[in-house]
Amino acid sequence: MSLKETIAVDIKKAMIAKEKDTLRALRAIKSAILIAETDKGASGELSEEQEVALLMKAAKQRKDSAEIYEQQNRPDLVEPEVVELKVIESYLPQQLSDSELESKLKEIIAQVGASNPSDMGKVMGKASQAFKGQADGKRISSAVKSLLS
């Protein structure tokens, strides 16, 4: 079942259960999918990789918004963003733990022959592709920095 079909089923479930926050998050995902499918040059159907990228972008937006609202001392606005983030994350692939990320990054560092911080670009390019949907770019970047320094 594609992400679009799964979201449609879950929207119905959320409507029946009267879960407003979950419903809002699911409708946002559905909207993003429809926009991506009808974009200029789009083939109509999203690949699994495109779906994951779409969900990662939506999750990042919610995270950033929650951080901004928190800095502005607006707990009334933080809570809905956090709830939506949890719903979106439930559709993402399992995230790598810090130890798993570190061990896989060590393998990539050995493959590309990186030895100092100036080789970070080589590692990041390969790591970003390898961990797409499994780790946030900020986490990858900070782990690579610590491993190369």
Secondary structure, DSSP 8 states (H G I E B T S, - for coil): --HHHHHHHHHHHHHHHT-HHHHHHHHHHHHHHHHHHHSTT--SS--HHHHHHHHHHHHHHHHHHHHHHHHTT-HHHHHHHHHHHHHHHTTS-----HHHHHHHHHHHHHHHT--SGGGHHHHHHHHHHHTTTTS-HHHHHHHHHHHH-
